[in-house]
Amino acid sequence: MPKNIDIAVHLEPNLPVTNADPAQIQQVIINLAVNARDAMPEGGKMAIETSAVAEEGPKGARPPARQVRSSDFRSPIPAAG
């Protein structure tokens, strides 16, 4: 990542164990980071967060789903003039 992009990571403690391929999860996070980098050529901030999300199914509450979310915020573009 370029030095003009700050990365913030917010990991929710005590998430339930997830049964997933670590290489696929890593690739998803890399893709999110590359997309954020490409969207912010002048720099900015990228945040990666994890959380548990409660879901309702047809038979009532289900175990919480795990969520990975990324956000990017561009640096302000200087006004022309």
C-alpha positions as CSV (number, residue, x, y, z in Angstrom):
1,M,0.0,0.0,0.0
2,P,1.2,3.5,-0.7
3,K,2.4,5.6,2.3
4,N,-0.4,8.1,1.6
5,I,-3.1,5.6,2.6
6,D,-3.6,4.9,6.3
7,I,-5.0,1.5,7.3
8,A,-7.2,1.1,10.4
9,V,-8.1,-2.4,11.6
10,H,-11.0,-2.9,14.0
11,L,-11.4,-6.5,15.0
12,E,-14.3,-7.5,17.2
13,P,-13.0,-9.6,20.1
14,N,-14.5,-13.0,20.9
15,L,-16.0,-13.7,17.4
16,P,-17.2,-17.2,17.0
17,V,-14.8,-19.5,15.2
18,T,-15.3,-19.4,11.4
19,N,-14.9,-22.5,9.2
20,A,-13.3,-20.9,6.1
21,D,-10.3,-21.4,3.9
22,P,-7.6,-18.9,5.2
23,A,-6.2,-18.4,1.7
24,Q,-9.6,-17.4,0.3
25,I,-10.1,-14.9,3.2
26,Q,-6.7,-13.5,2.7
27,Q,-7.4,-13.1,-1.1
28,V,-10.7,-11.3,-0.3
29,I,-8.9,-8.8,2.0
30,I,-6.1,-8.2,-0.6
31,N,-8.8,-7.5,-3.3
32,L,-10.5,-5.1,-1.0
33,A,-7.2,-3.3,-0.3
34,V,-6.3,-3.1,-3.9
35,N,-9.7,-1.7,-4.8
36,A,-9.4,0.9,-2.1
37,R,-5.9,1.9,-3.2
38,D,-7.1,2.3,-6.8
39,A,-10.0,4.4,-5.6
40,M,-7.8,6.8,-3.7
41,P,-4.8,7.8,-5.9
42,E,-4.3,11.0,-3.8
43,G,-4.4,9.0,-0.5
44,G,-6.9,8.6,2.2
45,K,-7.9,6.0,4.9
46,M,-9.0,2.4,4.6
47,A,-10.7,0.6,7.4
48,I,-11.2,-3.1,7.8
49,E,-13.7,-4.3,10.4
50,T,-15.0,-7.6,11.7
51,S,-18.2,-8.2,13.5
52,A,-20.9,-10.7,14.3
53,V,-24.3,-10.0,12.8
54,A,-27.6,-11.5,14.2
55,E,-29.8,-13.0,11.6
56,E,-33.4,-14.2,11.6
57,G,-34.3,-17.2,9.6
58,P,-37.7,-18.8,8.8
59,K,-37.5,-20.8,12.0
60,G,-36.3,-17.9,14.2
61,A,-32.9,-16.7,15.3
62,R,-29.8,-18.3,13.8
63,P,-26.3,-18.3,15.1
64,P,-24.6,-14.9,14.4
65,A,-23.0,-14.6,11.0
66,R,-19.5,-13.2,10.7
67,Q,-18.9,-10.1,8.7
68,V,-15.8,-8.5,7.2
69,R,-16.4,-4.9,6.1
70,S,-14.1,-2.4,4.4
71,S,-14.5,1.3,3.9
72,D,-12.3,3.8,2.2
73,F,-12.2,7.6,2.7
74,R,-10.4,9.8,0.2
75,S,-8.3,12.7,1.2
76,P,-9.9,16.0,0.4
77,I,-9.0,17.3,-3.0
78,P,-7.6,20.8,-2.9
79,A,-9.8,23.5,-4.4
80,A,-8.6,24.7,-7.8
81,G,-7.4,28.3,-8.0
